[in-house]
Amino acid sequence: MKVNNLAFFGAMPKFSSPLPVGQLYFPGWERYKSAFREIFERQYYTNQGPLTQELENKIEDFLGVKNAICVSNGTIGLMMVAEALEISGKVILPSFTFVASAQALVWSGLKPLFCDVDADTHQIDHRQVLALIDNDVGAILGVNLWGGACDLESLEDIGGKKGVQVFFDSAHGFGCVSNGLKLGNYGRAEIFSFHATKLLNATEGGCICTNDDELADRLRNIRSSYGVEKKVDVAKTSNGRMSEAQAAIALMSLEDFNKNREHNKKIYDLYCSNLQKVPGLKILKPSNVSTSNHQYVVCMIEESEFRLSRDILLKLLRSENILARRYFYPGLHNTIPFKFDKQISTGGLMNTDYICATCLQLPIGGLVAKGDVEIICNIINNIHDLSVDIRLKLEQ
Ligand SMILES: *Cc1c(COP(=O)(O)O)cnc(C)c1O
């Protein structure tokens, strides 16, 4: 292969249509049609209908958790938990996460306090969490990233010892198992997202899980009067209900969940074996879990060895219609409004800055076949082999 065979330098892209990094599960038209016919026949669109109830029961069974409270999206779920736990003051969370983790806190009148992550796992660094705790800290929001988990027990321990509540954003973690327990069972509560790009998908949607029945009652009341099992007085309600249309898709996605996860595992393994010899490219292993959903394939690009920067590799891949991403760039502490607030971005986020500059996500999920991975890996291998020529041509 020559430099001119790359789409970036004028050749035809290797893929005629774009390959996304997100999951994008479609259940099949006939199944979808019959589920929707039933919704029409019942003439019941929302307000904790039969499909939403069925979904909650099935999620509780699947995760082995006492309460699953389905909501319209993950971000609303985070806001509802902040309200139900009556958190005040500052909340420690990693800066290396999706913007919604922090924005949900802002909507709840809380102040994010950004913490660094571990360089190898990308998960929140519990030693820094401990160092950041003071009297103004009301909670810790751990984030379970990349189909892995943060150090759940250490965070729960710190919370217990310091009298600070701990909850988790597990938007990446549906179906993952840590220490013999599925995510959904940790902290005061965990929030999942069922956005279209996540492995369990309701088009839009989410779910709060907790083993605390009292908290669950508060959350159901905060959601709205529909689906309340026990009436509790709450100061704010959210109308964060899930519709029957969302629940119908999520039920099909849950039915296919193990199949979809196994597909992802095969894709992930194939990337690992086909890219293992590329200097300066390392694929992250999901941390702290015995089973991952492999929702993402995350690579770290070390420029001195790969001989091209992450951003150049990204451009070359995107020209081929391989829609690789640099998730969470440039880190929440560098985004509006947080970058203007010296109290919450006090520096010391060295690993976050480093990871933001070097990590890259590759396509995985239902739309990606094994043959596609072979092609993607060939291109990456070729790009590395041609790196000297590519640099020369870029400098021209
Ligand atoms: C997707 C995601 C969310 C938000 O979920 P929505 O359902 O889109 O509101 C929150 N946190 C993380 C880490 C996510 O990846």
The ligand as an SDF file (V2000), in Angstrom:
LIG
                    3D

 15 15  0  0  0  0  0  0  0  0999 V2000
  -24.5520    8.5360   27.7180 C   0  0  0  0  0  0  0  0  0  0  0  0
  -24.0170    9.0070   28.9800 C   0  0  0  0  0  0  0  0  0  0  0  0
  -24.7750    9.7680   29.8920 C   0  0  0  0  0  0  0  0  0  0  0  0
  -26.1060   10.3870   29.5440 C   0  0  0  0  0  0  0  0  0  0  0  0
  -27.0960    9.5530   29.2220 O   0  0  0  0  0  0  0  0  0  0  0  0
  -28.3790   10.1120   28.4480 P   0  0  0  0  0  0  0  0  0  0  0  0
  -29.2900    8.9260   28.4840 O   0  0  0  0  0  0  0  0  0  0  0  0
  -27.9310   10.4700   27.0680 O   0  0  0  0  0  0  0  0  0  0  0  0
  -28.9040   11.2730   29.1950 O   0  0  0  0  0  0  0  0  0  0  0  0
  -24.2210   10.0860   31.1270 C   0  0  0  0  0  0  0  0  0  0  0  0
  -22.9870    9.6990   31.4530 N   0  0  0  0  0  0  0  0  0  0  0  0
  -22.2080    8.9950   30.6140 C   0  0  0  0  0  0  0  0  0  0  0  0
  -20.8520    8.5770   31.0660 C   0  0  0  0  0  0  0  0  0  0  0  0
  -22.6850    8.6480   29.3360 C   0  0  0  0  0  0  0  0  0  0  0  0
  -21.8930    7.9860   28.4940 O   0  0  0  0  0  0  0  0  0  0  0  0
  1  2  1  0
  2  3  1  0
  2 14  2  0
  3  4  1  0
  3 10  2  0
  4  5  1  0
  5  6  1  0
  6  7  2  0
  6  8  1  0
  6  9  1  0
 10 11  1  0
 11 12  2  0
 12 13  1  0
 12 14  1  0
 14 15  1  0
M  END
$$$$
